[in-house]
Amino acid sequence: MTPWTIVTSRAAILPDADIDTDKILPARFMKGLDRRGLGARLFADMRAIDTRFAIDPAARILVAGRNFGSGSSREHAVWALADHGIRCVIAPSFGGIFSGNAATNGLLLVALAGDDYATLLDRLERAPDECITVSLVDRTVIVGPLNLTFAIDPDLRQVLLDGLDDIDRTLRHAGAIDAFEVEQA
């Protein structure tokens, strides 16, 4: 995975609540294991209903509504966001399974408390071209004069900063695994 430090970008704004994984990437596009090209299908059904709906292709940050990524376990939804170029999603809350899939794939999820989220959303809606900076290093979200902090599990933070996937994390314990196998033989 690519190590995660700081991303500065315009944000795509999708404040609707309860955007589930089927809305992020409809099931009919989840037929294979190739992650490439899924970004073109991101929010396909929402775009079909409202042709004005679009996610800025230059946006690396998505500001979403509460309970983003709820619903069934569809890792393809995370893959589609990543393939589109999204590196971070900011929302008041996230679906539990989606959160695990995001962590596995290096997608940073920032849960902002109600007042901070409302302040950020208001700022971005008034100045949609303004860039936003998310720093995993400092655990901050900065836009204009706003400097908001967020909490993240320390172990997950380190994994993202180091760009480690599950195999890399396992290999960090290779010596202990080898010793255990010798002990069990």
TIVO-2410 file (N, C-alpha, C; in nm, 3 decimals):
# residues 185
REC num residu      c1      c2      c3 atome chaine
REC   1      M   0.084  -0.118   0.000     N      A
REC   1      M   0.000   0.000   0.000    CA      A
REC   1      M   0.088   0.124   0.000     C      A
REC   2      T   0.031   0.231  -0.047     N      A
REC   2      T   0.100   0.359  -0.045    CA      A
REC   2      T   0.094   0.417   0.097     C      A
REC   3      P   0.208   0.456   0.154     N      A
REC   3      P   0.204   0.518   0.287    CA      A
REC   3      P   0.116   0.643   0.286     C      A
REC   4      W   0.047   0.665   0.394     N      A
REC   4      W  -0.047   0.775   0.407    CA      A
REC   4      W   0.016   0.880   0.498     C      A
REC   5      T   0.030   1.003   0.450     N      A
REC   5      T   0.082   1.110   0.536    CA      A
REC   5      T  -0.014   1.229   0.532     C      A
REC   6      I  -0.008   1.306   0.423     N      A
REC   6      I  -0.088   1.428   0.409    CA      A
REC   6      I  -0.145   1.432   0.267     C      A
REC   7      V  -0.271   1.470   0.257     N      A
REC   7      V  -0.333   1.490   0.126    CA      A
REC   7      V  -0.401   1.627   0.126     C      A
REC   8      T  -0.374   1.704   0.021     N      A
REC   8      T  -0.439   1.833   0.001    CA      A
REC   8      T  -0.510   1.829  -0.133     C      A
REC   9      S  -0.637   1.865  -0.133     N      A
REC   9      S  -0.718   1.852  -0.253    CA      A
REC   9      S  -0.848   1.928  -0.235     C      A
REC  10      R  -0.915   1.954  -0.345     N      A
REC  10      R  -1.055   1.995  -0.334    CA      A
REC  10      R  -1.132   1.873  -0.287     C      A
REC  11      A  -1.240   1.897  -0.219     N      A
REC  11      A  -1.321   1.787  -0.168    CA      A
REC  11      A  -1.446   1.769  -0.252     C      A
REC  12      A  -1.483   1.644  -0.272     N      A
REC  12      A  -1.614   1.612  -0.328    CA      A
REC  12      A  -1.710   1.607  -0.209     C      A
REC  13      I  -1.829   1.661  -0.227     N      A
REC  13      I  -1.924   1.668  -0.116    CA      A
REC  13      I  -2.048   1.585  -0.149     C      A
REC  14      L  -2.078   1.490  -0.061     N      A
REC  14      L  -2.195   1.404  -0.073    CA      A
REC  14      L  -2.254   1.386   0.067     C      A
REC  15      P  -2.328   1.487   0.116     N      A
REC  15      P  -2.370   1.485   0.257    CA      A
REC  15      P  -2.489   1.396   0.290     C      A
REC  16      D  -2.543   1.325   0.192     N      A
REC  16      D  -2.657   1.237   0.219    CA      A
REC  16      D  -2.620   1.131   0.321     C      A
REC  17      A  -2.712   1.101   0.411     N      A
REC  17      A  -2.690   0.998   0.512    CA      A
REC  17      A  -2.718   0.860   0.453     C      A
REC  18      D  -2.658   0.760   0.513     N      A
REC  18      D  -2.686   0.618   0.483    CA      A
REC  18      D  -2.656   0.580   0.338     C      A
REC  19      I  -2.547   0.631   0.283     N      A
REC  19      I  -2.503   0.587   0.150    CA      A
REC  19      I  -2.440   0.449   0.171     C      A
REC  20      D  -2.510   0.346   0.124     N      A
REC  20      D  -2.460   0.210   0.146    CA      A
REC  20      D  -2.365   0.167   0.034     C      A
REC  21      T  -2.306   0.050   0.052     N      A
REC  21      T  -2.206   0.004  -0.045    CA      A
REC  21      T  -2.266  -0.020  -0.183     C      A
REC  22      D  -2.395  -0.052  -0.191     N      A
REC  22      D  -2.458  -0.071  -0.321    CA      A
REC  22      D  -2.475   0.062  -0.394     C      A
REC  23      K  -2.490   0.171  -0.321     N      A
REC  23      K  -2.496   0.303  -0.385    CA      A
REC  23      K  -2.355   0.347  -0.427     C      A
REC  24      I  -2.256   0.311  -0.347     N      A
REC  24      I  -2.118   0.347  -0.382    CA      A
REC  24      I  -2.078   0.275  -0.511     C      A
REC  25      L  -2.103   0.145  -0.516     N      A
REC  25      L  -2.074   0.066  -0.636    CA      A
REC  25      L  -2.181  -0.042  -0.647     C      A
REC  26      P  -2.274  -0.028  -0.742     N      A
REC  26      P  -2.381  -0.127  -0.757    CA      A
REC  26      P  -2.325  -0.268  -0.780     C      A
REC  27      A  -2.396  -0.366  -0.726     N      A
REC  27      A  -2.351  -0.506  -0.726    CA      A
REC  27      A  -2.321  -0.558  -0.866     C      A
REC  28      R  -2.391  -0.510  -0.966     N      A
REC  28      R  -2.370  -0.563  -1.102    CA      A
REC  28      R  -2.228  -0.535  -1.155     C      A
REC  29      F  -2.156  -0.445  -1.090     N      A
REC  29      F  -2.019  -0.415  -1.133    CA      A
REC  29      F  -1.915  -0.491  -1.052     C      A
REC  30      M  -1.960  -0.582  -0.967     N      A
REC  30      M  -1.869  -0.654  -0.878    CA      A
REC  30      M  -1.850  -0.798  -0.922     C      A
REC  31      K  -1.823  -0.820  -1.046     N      A
REC  31      K  -1.815  -0.955  -1.098    CA      A
REC  31      K  -1.675  -1.014  -1.098     C      A
REC  32      G  -1.575  -0.935  -1.075     N      A
REC  32      G  -1.438  -0.985  -1.082    CA      A
REC  32      G  -1.354  -0.934  -0.967     C      A
REC  33      L  -1.226  -0.963  -0.976     N      A
REC  33      L  -1.132  -0.920  -0.873    CA      A
REC  33      L  -1.036  -0.813  -0.922     C      A
REC  34      D  -1.058  -0.765  -1.045     N      A
REC  34      D  -0.973  -0.659  -1.099    CA      A
REC  34      D  -1.025  -0.525  -1.048     C      A
REC  35      R  -0.941  -0.454  -0.977     N      A
REC  35      R  -0.980  -0.326  -0.917    CA      A
REC  35      R  -0.980  -0.212  -1.019     C      A
REC  36      R  -0.904  -0.230  -1.126     N      A
REC  36      R  -0.891  -0.122  -1.225    CA      A
REC  36      R  -1.023  -0.101  -1.298     C      A
REC  37      G  -1.058   0.025  -1.314     N      A
REC  37      G  -1.178   0.061  -1.388    CA      A
REC  37      G  -1.303   0.074  -1.303     C      A
REC  38      L  -1.297   0.032  -1.177     N      A
REC  38      L  -1.416   0.042  -1.092    CA      A
REC  38      L  -1.453   0.186  -1.060     C      A
REC  39      G  -1.353   0.274  -1.059     N      A
REC  39      G  -1.380   0.416  -1.031    CA      A
REC  39      G  -1.476   0.478  -1.131     C      A
REC  40      A  -1.477   0.429  -1.253     N      A
REC  40      A  -1.568   0.481  -1.355    CA      A
REC  40      A  -1.713   0.446  -1.323     C      A
REC  41      R  -1.733   0.346  -1.238     N      A
REC  41      R  -1.868   0.301  -1.200    CA      A
REC  41      R  -1.911   0.355  -1.063     C      A
REC  42      L  -1.827   0.436  -1.001     N      A
REC  42      L  -1.854   0.492  -0.870    CA      A
REC  42      L  -1.986   0.570  -0.872     C      A
REC  43      F  -2.076   0.538  -0.782     N      A
REC  43      F  -2.207   0.603  -0.769    CA      A
REC  43      F  -2.286   0.598  -0.900     C      A
REC  44      A  -2.274   0.490  -0.977     N      A
REC  44      A  -2.335   0.479  -1.110    CA      A
REC  44      A  -2.485   0.502  -1.108     C      A
REC  45      D  -2.556   0.440  -1.015     N      A
REC  45      D  -2.702   0.456  -1.013    CA      A
REC  45      D  -2.743   0.596  -0.972     C      A
REC  46      M  -2.670   0.658  -0.882     N      A
REC  46      M  -2.701   0.794  -0.841    CA      A
REC  46      M  -2.678   0.890  -0.958     C      A
REC  47      R  -2.574   0.865  -1.036     N      A
REC  47      R  -2.546   0.949  -1.153    CA      A
REC  47      R  -2.651   0.928  -1.262     C      A
REC  48      A  -2.706   0.807  -1.272     N      A
REC  48      A  -2.809   0.779  -1.373    CA      A
REC  48      A  -2.939   0.853  -1.341     C      A
REC  49      I  -2.970   0.866  -1.213     N      A
REC  49      I  -3.092   0.935  -1.170    CA      A
REC  49      I  -3.077   1.086  -1.184     C      A
REC  50      D  -2.963   1.138  -1.147     N      A
REC  50      D  -2.936   1.283  -1.152    CA      A
REC  50      D  -2.811   1.305  -1.235     C      A
REC  51      T  -2.830   1.342  -1.360     N      A
REC  51      T  -2.716   1.358  -1.451    CA      A
REC  51      T  -2.624   1.473  -1.410     C      A
REC  52      R  -2.669   1.559  -1.318     N      A
REC  52      R  -2.584   1.668  -1.269    CA      A
REC  52      R  -2.491   1.618  -1.159     C      A
REC  53      F  -2.520   1.498  -1.105     N      A
REC  53      F  -2.439   1.443  -0.997    CA      A
REC  53      F  -2.305   1.399  -1.054     C      A
REC  54      A  -2.200   1.448  -0.996     N      A
REC  54      A  -2.066   1.409  -1.040    CA      A
REC  54      A  -1.969   1.425  -0.924     C      A
REC  55      I  -1.869   1.340  -0.923     N      A
REC  55      I  -1.760   1.353  -0.826    CA      A
REC  55      I  -1.641   1.408  -0.903     C      A
REC  56      D  -1.592   1.522  -0.861     N      A
REC  56      D  -1.478   1.586  -0.925    CA      A
REC  56      D  -1.364   1.485  -0.939     C      A
REC  57      P  -1.319   1.459  -1.062     N      A
REC  57      P  -1.212   1.361  -1.081    CA      A
REC  57      P  -1.081   1.401  -1.014     C      A
REC  58      A  -1.065   1.529  -0.982     N      A
REC  58      A  -0.942   1.573  -0.915    CA      A
REC  58      A  -0.952   1.561  -0.763     C      A
REC  59      A  -1.073   1.537  -0.712     N      A
REC  59      A  -1.092   1.528  -0.566    CA      A
REC  59      A  -1.027   1.403  -0.511     C      A
REC  60      R  -0.951   1.419  -0.405     N      A
REC  60      R  -0.888   1.306  -0.336    CA      A
REC  60      R  -0.952   1.283  -0.200     C      A
REC  61      I  -1.043   1.375  -0.164     N      A
REC  61      I  -1.112   1.370  -0.035    CA      A
REC  61      I  -1.261   1.377  -0.061     C      A
REC  62      L  -1.337   1.288   0.002     N      A
REC  62      L  -1.482   1.287  -0.007    CA      A
REC  62      L  -1.539   1.322   0.130     C      A
REC  63      V  -1.625   1.422   0.135     N      A
REC  63      V  -1.696   1.455   0.258    CA      A
REC  63      V  -1.837   1.400   0.243     C      A
REC  64      A  -1.868   1.300   0.324     N      A
REC  64      A  -1.993   1.226   0.311    CA      A
REC  64      A  -2.080   1.244   0.435     C      A
REC  65      G  -2.203   1.194   0.426     N      A
REC  65      G  -2.296   1.201   0.538    CA      A
REC  65      G  -2.277   1.086   0.636     C      A
REC  66      R  -2.357   1.087   0.743     N      A
REC  66      R  -2.344   0.986   0.848    CA      A
REC  66      R  -2.373   0.846   0.794     C      A
REC  67      N  -2.311   0.750   0.856     N      A
REC  67      N  -2.330   0.608   0.824    CA      A
REC  67      N  -2.289   0.576   0.680     C      A
REC  68      F  -2.185   0.642   0.633     N      A
REC  68      F  -2.136   0.617   0.497    CA      A
REC  68      F  -2.076   0.477   0.489     C      A
REC  69      G  -2.111   0.405   0.383     N      A
REC  69      G  -2.057   0.271   0.362    CA      A
REC  69      G  -2.131   0.164   0.442     C      A
REC  70      S  -2.253   0.193   0.479     N      A
REC  70      S  -2.332   0.094   0.552    CA      A
REC  70      S  -2.373  -0.019   0.457     C      A
REC  71      G  -2.437  -0.119   0.512     N      A
REC  71      G  -2.488  -0.227   0.428    CA      A
REC  71      G  -2.394  -0.346   0.424     C      A
REC  72      S  -2.402  -0.417   0.314     N      A
REC  72      S  -2.332  -0.545   0.304    CA      A
REC  72      S  -2.181  -0.528   0.287     C      A
REC  73      S  -2.112  -0.639   0.304     N      A
REC  73      S  -1.965  -0.640   0.295    CA      A
REC  73      S  -1.924  -0.642   0.148     C      A
REC  74      R  -1.895  -0.528   0.094     N      A
REC  74      R  -1.854  -0.519  -0.046    CA      A
REC  74      R  -1.723  -0.441  -0.053     C      A
REC  75      E  -1.614  -0.515  -0.051     N      A
REC  75      E  -1.483  -0.451  -0.058    CA      A
REC  75      E  -1.467  -0.376  -0.190     C      A
REC  76      H  -1.541  -0.420  -0.292     N      A
REC  76      H  -1.535  -0.352  -0.422    CA      A
REC  76      H  -1.571  -0.204  -0.410     C      A
REC  77      A  -1.657  -0.168  -0.314     N      A
REC  77      A  -1.694  -0.027  -0.295    CA      A
REC  77      A  -1.571   0.055  -0.258     C      A
REC  78      V  -1.489   0.001  -0.169     N      A
REC  78      V  -1.364   0.069  -0.132    CA      A
REC  78      V  -1.271   0.074  -0.253     C      A
REC  79      W  -1.264  -0.036  -0.327     N      A
REC  79      W  -1.178  -0.040  -0.446    CA      A
REC  79      W  -1.220   0.068  -0.546     C      A
REC  80      A  -1.351   0.088  -0.563     N      A
REC  80      A  -1.400   0.189  -0.658    CA      A
REC  80      A  -1.361   0.330  -0.614     C      A
REC  81      L  -1.375   0.357  -0.485     N      A
REC  81      L  -1.333   0.488  -0.434    CA      A
REC  81      L  -1.184   0.510  -0.459     C      A
REC  82      A  -1.104   0.410  -0.427     N      A
REC  82      A  -0.959   0.421  -0.446    CA      A
REC  82      A  -0.923   0.434  -0.594     C      A
REC  83      D  -0.990   0.358  -0.679     N      A
REC  83      D  -0.961   0.364  -0.823    CA      A
REC  83      D  -0.997   0.501  -0.880     C      A
REC  84      H  -1.097   0.564  -0.822     N      A
REC  84      H  -1.135   0.700  -0.864    CA      A
REC  84      H  -1.033   0.803  -0.816     C      A
REC  85      G  -0.953   0.766  -0.716     N      A
REC  85      G  -0.851   0.857  -0.664    CA      A
REC  85      G  -0.880   0.908  -0.524     C      A
REC  86      I  -0.990   0.866  -0.464     N      A
REC  86      I  -1.024   0.908  -0.328    CA      A
REC  86      I  -0.927   0.843  -0.231     C      A
REC  87      R  -0.862   0.923  -0.148     N      A
REC  87      R  -0.767   0.873  -0.046    CA      A
REC  87      R  -0.824   0.882   0.094     C      A
REC  88      C  -0.928   0.967   0.111     N      A
REC  88      C  -0.983   0.991   0.245    CA      A
REC  88      C  -1.132   1.021   0.234     C      A
REC  89      V  -1.209   0.965   0.327     N      A
REC  89      V  -1.351   0.998   0.338    CA      A
REC  89      V  -1.372   1.056   0.478     C      A
REC  90      I  -1.437   1.171   0.483     N      A
REC  90      I  -1.470   1.236   0.610    CA      A
REC  90      I  -1.621   1.229   0.626     C      A
REC  91      A  -1.667   1.181   0.740     N      A
REC  91      A  -1.810   1.170   0.768    CA      A
REC  91      A  -1.829   1.164   0.919     C      A
REC  92      P  -1.952   1.183   0.967     N      A
REC  92      P  -1.976   1.168   1.110    CA      A
REC  92      P  -1.962   1.024   1.158     C      A
REC  93      S  -1.994   0.927   1.070     N      A
REC  93      S  -1.984   0.786   1.108    CA      A
REC  93      S  -1.978   0.700   0.982     C      A
REC  94      F  -1.936   0.575   1.001     N      A
REC  94      F  -1.917   0.483   0.889    CA      A
REC  94      F  -1.976   0.346   0.923     C      A
REC  95      G  -2.011   0.271   0.818     N      A
REC  95      G  -2.052   0.133   0.838    CA      A
REC  95      G  -1.933   0.052   0.891     C      A
REC  96      G  -1.961  -0.042   0.981     N      A
REC  96      G  -1.853  -0.118   1.046    CA      A
REC  96      G  -1.771  -0.202   0.951     C      A
REC  97      I  -1.835  -0.278   0.865     N      A
REC  97      I  -1.761  -0.364   0.772    CA      A
REC  97      I  -1.685  -0.278   0.673     C      A
REC  98      F  -1.747  -0.170   0.627     N      A
REC  98      F  -1.681  -0.078   0.535    CA      A
REC  98      F  -1.553  -0.023   0.598     C      A
REC  99      S  -1.559   0.009   0.727     N      A
REC  99      S  -1.441   0.062   0.796    CA      A
REC  99      S  -1.325  -0.037   0.791     C      A
REC 100      G  -1.355  -0.164   0.814     N      A
REC 100      G  -1.250  -0.266   0.807    CA      A
REC 100      G  -1.193  -0.279   0.667     C      A
REC 101      N  -1.281  -0.278   0.566     N      A
REC 101      N  -1.234  -0.288   0.428    CA      A
REC 101      N  -1.150  -0.167   0.389     C      A
REC 102      A  -1.189  -0.049   0.437     N      A
REC 102      A  -1.112   0.072   0.407    CA      A
REC 102      A  -0.972   0.062   0.466     C      A
REC 103      A  -0.964   0.019   0.591     N      A
REC 103      A  -0.833   0.006   0.657    CA      A
REC 103      A  -0.744  -0.093   0.583     C      A
REC 104      T  -0.802  -0.203   0.539     N      A
REC 104      T  -0.726  -0.306   0.467    CA      A
REC 104      T  -0.669  -0.252   0.336     C      A
REC 105      N  -0.736  -0.155   0.277     N      A
REC 105      N  -0.698  -0.104   0.146    CA      A
REC 105      N  -0.635   0.035   0.149     C      A
REC 106      G  -0.603   0.087   0.268     N      A
REC 106      G  -0.532   0.214   0.276    CA      A
REC 106      G  -0.618   0.337   0.256     C      A
REC 107      L  -0.750   0.323   0.267     N      A
REC 107      L  -0.840   0.438   0.256    CA      A
REC 107      L  -0.862   0.493   0.396     C      A
REC 108      L  -0.823   0.617   0.419     N      A
REC 108      L  -0.837   0.678   0.551    CA      A
REC 108      L  -0.980   0.724   0.571     C      A
REC 109      L  -1.041   0.680   0.681     N      A
REC 109      L  -1.174   0.727   0.720    CA      A
REC 109      L  -1.158   0.818   0.840     C      A
REC 110      V  -1.209   0.940   0.828     N      A
REC 110      V  -1.202   1.038   0.936    CA      A
REC 110      V  -1.344   1.061   0.987     C      A
REC 111      A  -1.369   1.020   1.110     N      A
REC 111      A  -1.499   1.044   1.172    CA      A
REC 111      A  -1.491   1.174   1.252     C      A
REC 112      L  -1.567   1.273   1.206     N      A
REC 112      L  -1.569   1.402   1.275    CA      A
REC 112      L  -1.698   1.413   1.356     C      A
REC 113      A  -1.686   1.462   1.478     N      A
REC 113      A  -1.801   1.482   1.565    CA      A
REC 113      A  -1.898   1.582   1.503     C      A
REC 114      G  -2.021   1.578   1.549     N      A
REC 114      G  -2.130   1.658   1.492    CA      A
REC 114      G  -2.099   1.803   1.464     C      A
REC 115      D  -2.052   1.878   1.565     N      A
REC 115      D  -2.026   2.021   1.544    CA      A
REC 115      D  -1.911   2.043   1.447     C      A
REC 116      D  -1.805   1.968   1.461     N      A
REC 116      D  -1.691   1.982   1.368    CA      A
REC 116      D  -1.733   1.947   1.226     C      A
REC 117      Y  -1.810   1.840   1.212     N      A
REC 117      Y  -1.856   1.799   1.079    CA      A
REC 117      Y  -1.945   1.908   1.019     C      A
REC 118      A  -2.039   1.960   1.096     N      A
REC 118      A  -2.130   2.063   1.046    CA      A
REC 118      A  -2.054   2.189   1.005     C      A
REC 119      T  -1.955   2.228   1.084     N      A
REC 119      T  -1.873   2.345   1.053    CA      A
REC 119      T  -1.794   2.324   0.924     C      A
REC 120      L  -1.735   2.206   0.910     N      A
REC 120      L  -1.659   2.174   0.788    CA      A
REC 120      L  -1.749   2.175   0.666     C      A
REC 121      L  -1.864   2.108   0.676     N      A
REC 121      L  -1.956   2.101   0.563    CA      A
REC 121      L  -2.004   2.240   0.523     C      A
REC 122      D  -2.037   2.323   0.620     N      A
REC 122      D  -2.081   2.459   0.592    CA      A
REC 122      D  -1.971   2.537   0.519     C      A
REC 123      R  -1.849   2.525   0.566     N      A
REC 123      R  -1.736   2.595   0.503    CA      A
REC 123      R  -1.719   2.550   0.357     C      A
REC 124      L  -1.724   2.419   0.334     N      A
REC 124      L  -1.703   2.366   0.199    CA      A
REC 124      L  -1.819   2.398   0.106     C      A
REC 125      E  -1.940   2.402   0.158     N      A
REC 125      E  -2.054   2.437   0.074    CA      A
REC 125      E  -2.051   2.584   0.035     C      A
REC 126      R  -1.996   2.670   0.121     N      A
REC 126      R  -1.984   2.812   0.090    CA      A
REC 126      R  -1.864   2.841   0.000     C      A
REC 127      A  -1.762   2.757   0.006     N      A
REC 127      A  -1.640   2.777  -0.073    CA      A
REC 127      A  -1.598   2.643  -0.134     C      A
REC 128      P  -1.675   2.592  -0.231     N      A
REC 128      P  -1.650   2.457  -0.284    CA      A
REC 128      P  -1.517   2.440  -0.356     C      A
REC 129      D  -1.454   2.549  -0.399     N      A
REC 129      D  -1.325   2.537  -0.468    CA      A
REC 129      D  -1.207   2.542  -0.373     C      A
REC 130      E  -1.234   2.563  -0.246     N      A
REC 130      E  -1.126   2.572  -0.147    CA      A
REC 130      E  -1.067   2.433  -0.121     C      A
REC 131      C  -0.937   2.428  -0.113     N      A
REC 131      C  -0.870   2.301  -0.086    CA      A
REC 131      C  -0.879   2.266   0.063     C      A
REC 132      I  -0.877   2.139   0.088     N      A
REC 132      I  -0.881   2.085   0.223    CA      A
REC 132      I  -0.755   2.000   0.241     C      A
REC 133      T  -0.697   2.007   0.358     N      A
REC 133      T  -0.578   1.926   0.387    CA      A
REC 133      T  -0.611   1.831   0.501     C      A
REC 134      V  -0.584   1.703   0.478     N      A
REC 134      V  -0.599   1.602   0.582    CA      A
REC 134      V  -0.459   1.550   0.612     C      A
REC 135      S  -0.420   1.562   0.738     N      A
REC 135      S  -0.289   1.514   0.781    CA      A
REC 135      S  -0.308   1.399   0.879     C      A
REC 136      L  -0.267   1.281   0.838     N      A
REC 136      L  -0.268   1.167   0.930    CA      A
REC 136      L  -0.155   1.183   1.031     C      A
REC 137      V  -0.048   1.248   0.990     N      A
REC 137      V   0.066   1.272   1.079    CA      A
REC 137      V   0.020   1.350   1.202     C      A
REC 138      D  -0.054   1.459   1.178     N      A
REC 138      D  -0.099   1.547   1.287    CA      A
REC 138      D  -0.242   1.519   1.333     C      A
REC 139      R  -0.311   1.431   1.262     N      A
REC 139      R  -0.452   1.399   1.289    CA      A
REC 139      R  -0.537   1.526   1.281     C      A
REC 140      T  -0.520   1.599   1.169     N      A
REC 140      T  -0.594   1.724   1.151    CA      A
REC 140      T  -0.661   1.729   1.014     C      A
REC 141      V  -0.769   1.807   1.011     N      A
REC 141      V  -0.838   1.844   0.888    CA      A
REC 141      V  -0.836   1.996   0.886     C      A
REC 142      I  -0.776   2.051   0.780     N      A
REC 142      I  -0.759   2.196   0.772    CA      A
REC 142      I  -0.822   2.247   0.643     C      A
REC 143      V  -0.907   2.348   0.657     N      A
REC 143      V  -0.962   2.418   0.541    CA      A
REC 143      V  -0.981   2.563   0.584     C      A
REC 144      G  -0.916   2.653   0.510     N      A
REC 144      G  -0.921   2.794   0.548    CA      A
REC 144      G  -0.875   2.810   0.692     C      A
REC 145      P  -0.951   2.884   0.774     N      A
REC 145      P  -0.911   2.904   0.913    CA      A
REC 145      P  -0.946   2.786   1.005     C      A
REC 146      L  -1.021   2.690   0.954     N      A
REC 146      L  -1.059   2.575   1.036    CA      A
REC 146      L  -0.943   2.479   1.053     C      A
REC 147      N  -0.921   2.437   1.175     N      A
REC 147      N  -0.818   2.337   1.205    CA      A
REC 147      N  -0.882   2.239   1.303     C      A
REC 148      L  -0.932   2.129   1.248     N      A
REC 148      L  -1.007   2.030   1.326    CA      A
REC 148      L  -0.920   1.908   1.352     C      A
REC 149      T  -0.933   1.850   1.469     N      A
REC 149      T  -0.858   1.729   1.500    CA      A
REC 149      T  -0.951   1.609   1.497     C      A
REC 150      F  -0.893   1.493   1.470     N      A
REC 150      F  -0.972   1.370   1.470    CA      A
REC 150      F  -0.897   1.261   1.544     C      A
REC 151      A  -0.972   1.167   1.594     N      A
REC 151      A  -0.915   1.052   1.665    CA      A
REC 151      A  -0.904   0.935   1.568     C      A
REC 152      I  -0.804   0.851   1.588     N      A
REC 152      I  -0.787   0.731   1.509    CA      A
REC 152      I  -0.713   0.629   1.597     C      A
REC 153      D  -0.748   0.504   1.582     N      A
REC 153      D  -0.680   0.399   1.655    CA      A
REC 153      D  -0.529   0.409   1.629     C      A
REC 154      P  -0.446   0.411   1.732     N      A
REC 154      P  -0.302   0.428   1.712    CA      A
REC 154      P  -0.239   0.320   1.625     C      A
REC 155      D  -0.284   0.196   1.639     N      A
REC 155      D  -0.227   0.088   1.556    CA      A
REC 155      D  -0.265   0.107   1.409     C      A
REC 156      L  -0.391   0.141   1.383     N      A
REC 156      L  -0.434   0.166   1.245    CA      A
REC 156      L  -0.359   0.285   1.187     C      A
REC 157      R  -0.343   0.389   1.265     N      A
REC 157      R  -0.269   0.507   1.218    CA      A
REC 157      R  -0.129   0.468   1.174     C      A
REC 158      Q  -0.060   0.387   1.255     N      A
REC 158      Q   0.077   0.348   1.221    CA      A
REC 158      Q   0.081   0.261   1.097     C      A
REC 159      V  -0.016   0.170   1.084     N      A
REC 159      V  -0.023   0.084   0.965    CA      A
REC 159      V  -0.040   0.170   0.840     C      A
REC 160      L  -0.128   0.270   0.846     N      A
REC 160      L  -0.150   0.358   0.730    CA      A
REC 160      L  -0.028   0.445   0.702     C      A
REC 161      L   0.034   0.498   0.807     N      A
REC 161      L   0.155   0.579   0.788    CA      A
REC 161      L   0.267   0.498   0.724     C      A
REC 162      D   0.278   0.372   0.763     N      A
REC 162      D   0.382   0.284   0.709    CA      A
REC 162      D   0.344   0.222   0.575     C      A
REC 163      G   0.216   0.230   0.538     N      A
REC 163      G   0.172   0.170   0.413    CA      A
REC 163      G   0.175   0.018   0.415     C      A
REC 164      L   0.138  -0.039   0.528     N      A
REC 164      L   0.145  -0.185   0.543    CA      A
REC 164      L   0.012  -0.251   0.511     C      A
REC 165      D   0.017  -0.361   0.437     N      A
REC 165      D  -0.102  -0.442   0.419    CA      A
REC 165      D  -0.095  -0.558   0.518     C      A
REC 166      D  -0.195  -0.646   0.515     N      A
REC 166      D  -0.200  -0.756   0.612    CA      A
REC 166      D  -0.079  -0.848   0.603     C      A
REC 167      I  -0.030  -0.872   0.483     N      A
REC 167      I   0.087  -0.959   0.467    CA      A
REC 167      I   0.211  -0.893   0.526     C      A
REC 168      D   0.229  -0.764   0.498     N      A
REC 168      D   0.342  -0.690   0.557    CA      A
REC 168      D   0.338  -0.695   0.709     C      A
REC 169      R   0.218  -0.678   0.764     N      A
REC 169      R   0.204  -0.681   0.910    CA      A
REC 169      R   0.240  -0.818   0.966     C      A
REC 170      T   0.200  -0.922   0.896     N      A
REC 170      T   0.232  -1.059   0.939    CA      A
REC 170      T   0.383  -1.082   0.931     C      A
REC 171      L   0.444  -1.036   0.822     N      A
REC 171      L   0.588  -1.056   0.804    CA      A
REC 171      L   0.671  -0.985   0.911     C      A
REC 172      R   0.616  -0.881   0.971     N      A
REC 172      R   0.687  -0.813   1.081    CA      A
REC 172      R   0.708  -0.908   1.200     C      A
REC 173      H   0.627  -1.013   1.205     N      A
REC 173      H   0.634  -1.109   1.316    CA      A
REC 173      H   0.692  -1.243   1.270     C      A
REC 174      A   0.764  -1.243   1.158     N      A
REC 174      A   0.817  -1.368   1.102    CA      A
REC 174      A   0.904  -1.443   1.202     C      A
REC 175      G   0.988  -1.372   1.275     N      A
REC 175      G   1.075  -1.437   1.373    CA      A
REC 175      G   0.995  -1.509   1.481     C      A
REC 176      A   0.894  -1.444   1.533     N      A
REC 176      A   0.810  -1.505   1.636    CA      A
REC 176      A   0.732  -1.623   1.580     C      A
REC 177      I   0.687  -1.611   1.456     N      A
REC 177      I   0.614  -1.721   1.392    CA      A
REC 177      I   0.706  -1.841   1.374     C      A
REC 178      D   0.828  -1.815   1.325     N      A
REC 178      D   0.926  -1.924   1.308    CA      A
REC 178      D   0.956  -1.991   1.442     C      A
REC 179      A   0.975  -1.911   1.545     N      A
REC 179      A   1.005  -1.967   1.678    CA      A
REC 179      A   0.889  -2.052   1.729     C      A
REC 180      F   0.768  -2.008   1.707     N      A
REC 180      F   0.650  -2.084   1.748    CA      A
REC 180      F   0.644  -2.217   1.674     C      A
REC 181      E   0.671  -2.214   1.543     N      A
REC 181      E   0.667  -2.339   1.465    CA      A
REC 181      E   0.773  -2.437   1.513     C      A
REC 182      V   0.892  -2.389   1.546     N      A
REC 182      V   0.998  -2.476   1.598    CA      A
REC 182      V   0.954  -2.535   1.732     C      A
REC 183      E   0.896  -2.452   1.815     N      A
REC 183      E   0.850  -2.496   1.947    CA      A
REC 183      E   0.740  -2.603   1.937     C      A
REC 184      Q   0.656  -2.591   1.836     N      A
REC 184      Q   0.545  -2.685   1.819    CA      A
REC 184      Q   0.586  -2.815   1.751     C      A
REC 185      A   0.701  -2.817   1.689     N      A
REC 185      A   0.744  -2.936   1.613    CA      A
REC 185      A   0.788  -3.050   1.703     C      A
***
